Amino acid sequence: MSDSSLRLVWVYPDLLSTYGDRGNALVVERRARQRGLNVQRIDVRSDQPIPTSGDIYLLGGGEDRPQRLAAERLRQDSGLPRAVDNGAIVFAVCAGYQILGHEYINDLGQRDAGLGLLDVWSTRGEGARSVGDVLAEPDQRLGLPTLTGFENHQGVTHLGQGVSPLAQVTAGGGNGDGSGTEGAWRDTVFGTYLHGPVMARNPAVADLLIKLALDVNALPPADTTWYDALRAERIAATRQSA
């Protein structure tokens, strides 16, 4: 696959990069290079325009005020929706996930518009925060194994008819809407509350994004020894405490 290249865009690391979510960019880049792909990684700060010719766009989590600033700048920029129109892959975590939806509650307690790239909307939960390890069984169409991750959010995300749940939780809160679901996806756009970082715990997710970007059904094998050890440890620990 050495003749293939991948353009990876890490969106607003200065605003959306809590709980080690930068690790998602590192893992996707590493998994691509293991397959002999030429990778160009672009870290786009919030004062820079979003390029529209990327293959994979990653957004992380963020505190309430940075989330509001990120949403405002992404709406003004419009580069991410245009990239999706061009067929790009988007994977967003926590605050980034909420921004992909129609609206969420910002740090001022106001309803704030998202990008509308996913048919979801988020409110603020009335009870305790969803904090702790999560296990979830992904949508079978994605061909992924059990997902493991860490959540820490007060948000409750409701799914509309235009999306499918990313997974069904077996431990943890997930979307928090009472449906037992975690995350959402449509075509090439994915959102989740899972930190960890989620790609380090679930390298198959990184591989899925790479396959979608290359429009292939399979990738050459790559070493997963380290990932497998981490996955086994976190899955066992979560099941034991559930």
SEKOL-908102 format. One line per field, with one value per residue (C-alpha): z, x, y; residue in one letter. Coordinates in nm, 3 decimals, always signed. Example, Ala and Ser with C-alpha at 12.3 -4.5 7.8 and 13.67 -1.06 7.14 Angstrom:
pz	[+0.780|+0.714];
px	[+1.230|+1.367];
py	[-0.450|-0.106];
residu	[A|S];
END
This chain:
pz	[+0.000|-0.019|-0.320|-0.118|+0.099|+0.377|+0.486|+0.857|+1.011|+1.390|+1.451|+1.714|+1.946|+2.140|+2.233|+2.190|+2.335|+2.686|+2.844|+2.598|+2.286|+2.090|+2.116|+1.854|+1.594|+1.699|+1.671|+1.333|+1.202|+1.344|+1.212|+0.866|+0.861|+0.971|+0.641|+0.441|+0.383|+0.340|+0.606|+0.612|+0.952|+0.987|+1.331|+1.274|+1.557|+1.616|+1.450|+1.129|+0.846|+0.822|+0.501|+0.290|+0.115|+0.415|+0.429|+0.804|+1.051|+1.428|+1.704|+2.075|+2.395|+2.567|+2.864|+2.834|+2.729|+2.478|+2.336|+2.277|+2.112|+1.895|+1.782|+1.699|+1.492|+1.313|+1.216|+1.084|+0.900|+0.729|+0.616|+0.802|+0.644|+0.304|+0.369|+0.454|+0.129|-0.040|+0.119|+0.419|+0.732|+1.065|+1.410|+1.713|+2.088|+2.369|+2.316|+1.954|+1.924|+2.057|+1.814|+1.521|+1.617|+1.574|+1.914|+2.267|+2.593|+2.626|+2.934|+2.958|+2.992|+2.645|+2.348|+2.099|+1.736|+1.617|+1.264|+1.189|+1.052|+1.274|+1.348|+1.726|+1.986|+2.337|+2.663|+3.012|+3.244|+3.575|+3.766|+3.837|+3.570|+3.366|+3.482|+3.448|+3.215|+2.941|+2.748|+2.442|+2.158|+1.827|+1.536|+1.355|+1.019|+1.132|+1.187|+1.515|+1.833|+2.178|+2.246|+2.563|+2.676|+2.953|+2.982|+3.182|+3.078|+3.201|+2.856|+2.737|+2.364|+2.182|+1.845|+1.556|+1.267|+1.050|+1.252|+1.404|+1.749|+1.733|+2.000|+2.278|+2.625|+2.855|+3.121|+3.162|+3.072|+2.701|+2.547|+2.877|+2.716|+2.865|+2.540|+2.638|+2.331|+2.291|+2.022|+1.677|+1.315|+0.963|+0.651|+0.719|+1.028|+1.377|+1.729|+2.069|+2.437|+2.470|+2.576|+2.667|+2.413|+2.227|+1.938|+2.173|+2.340|+2.009|+1.719|+1.500|+1.504|+1.364|+1.102|+1.009|+0.942|+0.729|+0.527|+0.468|+0.362|+0.116|+0.006|+0.069|+0.249|+0.426|+0.531|+0.555|+0.904|+1.162|+1.508|+1.785|+2.080|+2.288|+2.204|+2.284|+2.629|+2.706|+2.579|+2.781|+3.099|+3.068|+2.959|+3.247|+3.499|+3.379|+3.385|+3.734|+3.869|+3.685];
px	[+0.000|+0.308|+0.170|-0.134|-0.146|-0.368|-0.438|-0.526|-0.665|-0.666|-0.921|-0.861|-0.610|-0.595|-0.966|-1.072|-0.814|-0.910|-0.845|-0.570|-0.788|-0.480|-0.389|-0.654|-0.456|-0.136|-0.294|-0.459|-0.130|+0.062|-0.183|-0.168|+0.211|+0.223|+0.047|+0.304|+0.079|+0.222|+0.052|+0.028|-0.100|-0.229|-0.298|-0.539|-0.562|-0.879|-0.735|-0.663|-0.900|-1.016|-0.882|-1.150|-0.933|-0.855|-0.940|-0.999|-1.094|-1.067|-1.223|-1.168|-1.342|-1.323|-1.443|-1.764|-1.621|-1.371|-1.656|-1.860|-1.566|-1.497|-1.859|-1.870|-1.552|-1.650|-1.984|-1.812|-1.545|-1.777|-1.475|-1.574|-1.923|-1.766|-1.511|-1.794|-1.965|-1.638|-1.658|-1.430|-1.445|-1.518|-1.474|-1.558|-1.544|-1.757|-1.773|-1.678|-1.961|-2.213|-2.087|-2.157|-2.527|-2.801|-2.763|-2.626|-2.630|-2.328|-2.145|-2.390|-2.682|-2.806|-2.897|-2.615|-2.621|-2.402|-2.302|-2.593|-2.364|-2.537|-2.909|-2.861|-2.915|-2.776|-2.920|-2.773|-2.852|-3.026|-2.861|-2.506|-2.238|-2.166|-1.815|-1.621|-1.532|-1.771|-1.820|-2.041|-2.132|-2.100|-2.341|-2.273|-2.254|-1.930|-1.750|-1.594|-1.523|-1.649|-1.569|-1.395|-1.353|-1.383|-1.666|-1.693|-1.986|-2.303|-2.456|-2.751|-2.757|-3.077|-3.068|-3.295|-3.410|-3.115|-2.850|-2.782|-2.635|-2.264|-2.307|-2.526|-2.377|-2.330|-2.154|-2.159|-2.393|-2.339|-2.566|-2.752|-3.097|-3.228|-3.196|-2.882|-2.701|-2.354|-2.257|-2.408|-2.305|-2.422|-2.230|-1.880|-1.954|-1.911|-1.961|-1.893|-1.853|-1.563|-1.224|-0.935|-0.814|-1.070|-0.836|-0.568|-0.824|-0.989|-0.739|-1.006|-1.185|-0.875|-0.849|-1.215|-1.158|-0.855|-1.049|-1.331|-1.087|-0.915|-1.244|-1.112|-1.265|-0.950|-0.604|-0.278|-0.225|-0.043|+0.087|-0.172|+0.021|+0.026|-0.335|-0.456|-0.294|-0.456|-0.796|-0.787|-0.690|-0.959|-1.236|-1.163|-1.147|-1.476|-1.659|-1.528|-1.652|-1.987];
py	[+0.000|+0.222|+0.409|+0.520|+0.830|+0.954|+1.309|+1.316|+1.636|+1.688|+1.965|+2.235|+2.065|+2.393|+2.364|+2.000|+1.764|+1.649|+1.309|+1.222|+1.243|+1.353|+0.986|+0.911|+1.105|+0.929|+0.583|+0.644|+0.779|+0.483|+0.222|+0.377|+0.386|+0.021|-0.057|+0.138|+0.438|+0.783|+0.997|+1.373|+1.483|+1.837|+1.985|+2.275|+2.527|+2.726|+3.039|+2.848|+2.748|+2.387|+2.231|+2.067|+1.807|+1.584|+1.214|+1.170|+1.445|+1.388|+1.599|+1.545|+1.643|+1.979|+2.178|+2.380|+2.717|+2.574|+2.368|+2.683|+2.857|+2.554|+2.529|+2.900|+2.886|+2.566|+2.720|+3.032|+2.835|+2.578|+2.377|+2.060|+2.031|+2.092|+1.819|+1.578|+1.674|+1.578|+1.231|+1.281|+1.064|+1.238|+1.087|+1.303|+1.243|+1.392|+1.770|+1.715|+1.460|+1.712|+1.976|+1.744|+1.740|+1.997|+2.164|+2.128|+2.325|+2.554|+2.687|+2.977|+2.737|+2.830|+2.615|+2.647|+2.535|+2.252|+2.162|+1.929|+1.658|+1.402|+1.385|+1.415|+1.685|+1.711|+1.838|+1.858|+1.570|+1.633|+1.350|+1.247|+1.271|+0.963|+0.879|+0.555|+0.274|+0.166|-0.155|-0.154|-0.389|-0.202|-0.200|-0.528|-0.351|-0.187|-0.517|-0.405|-0.602|-0.499|-0.133|-0.023|+0.335|+0.591|+0.844|+1.166|+1.383|+1.548|+1.561|+1.354|+1.294|+1.203|+1.025|+1.113|+0.897|+0.995|+0.810|+0.469|+0.404|+0.333|+0.063|-0.078|-0.039|-0.337|-0.127|+0.250|+0.532|+0.590|+0.852|+0.884|+0.906|+0.583|+0.387|+0.199|+0.328|+0.476|+0.721|+0.762|+0.726|+0.797|+0.704|+0.841|+1.054|+0.906|+1.041|+0.885|+0.972|+0.728|+0.857|+0.630|+0.734|+0.526|+0.439|+0.302|+0.079|-0.010|-0.010|-0.170|+0.166|+0.336|+0.063|+0.110|+0.480|+0.402|+0.143|+0.389|+0.659|+0.423|+0.261|-0.090|-0.387|-0.503|-0.387|-0.582|-0.727|-0.514|-0.591|-0.548|-0.696|-0.379|-0.290|-0.641|-0.629|-0.292|-0.408|-0.729|-0.545|-0.275|-0.514|-0.751|-0.466|-0.316|-0.649|-0.718|-0.384|-0.390];
residu	[M|S|D|S|S|L|R|L|V|W|V|Y|P|D|L|L|S|T|Y|G|D|R|G|N|A|L|V|V|E|R|R|A|R|Q|R|G|L|N|V|Q|R|I|D|V|R|S|D|Q|P|I|P|T|S|G|D|I|Y|L|L|G|G|G|E|D|R|P|Q|R|L|A|A|E|R|L|R|Q|D|S|G|L|P|R|A|V|D|N|G|A|I|V|F|A|V|C|A|G|Y|Q|I|L|G|H|E|Y|I|N|D|L|G|Q|R|D|A|G|L|G|L|L|D|V|W|S|T|R|G|E|G|A|R|S|V|G|D|V|L|A|E|P|D|Q|R|L|G|L|P|T|L|T|G|F|E|N|H|Q|G|V|T|H|L|G|Q|G|V|S|P|L|A|Q|V|T|A|G|G|G|N|G|D|G|S|G|T|E|G|A|W|R|D|T|V|F|G|T|Y|L|H|G|P|V|M|A|R|N|P|A|V|A|D|L|L|I|K|L|A|L|D|V|N|A|L|P|P|A|D|T|T|W|Y|D|A|L|R|A|E|R|I|A|A|T|R|Q|S|A];
END
